[in-house]
């Protein structure tokens, strides 16, 4: 069985920069992390997407 994947998208430019295995399926809120965006060239807030 394959693992599901989710992406972390930059909230400023919308680019999907990081991939990860998603958090638990029943969880209502999505992961939000400050990470480096190579397109914005600075640390920005990234949100979990499908």
Residue, then its C-alpha position, 0 to 999 in steps of 0.5 A: x500500500x502506497x503512502x499518501x503525500x501532501x505538499x507544503x505551499x508558500x502562503x506568499x507566492x503559492x509555490x509547493x516547495x516541500x513534500x511530506x507524509x500528511x498528518x492523521x486523516x481525522x485531524x481538522x487543522x492543517x500543518x503550518x510551518x515557517x520554512x525557506x521559500x527559494x522563489x521568494x528567497x526568504x522564510x515564509x509561512x508554509x501551509x499543508x496542501x493535498 
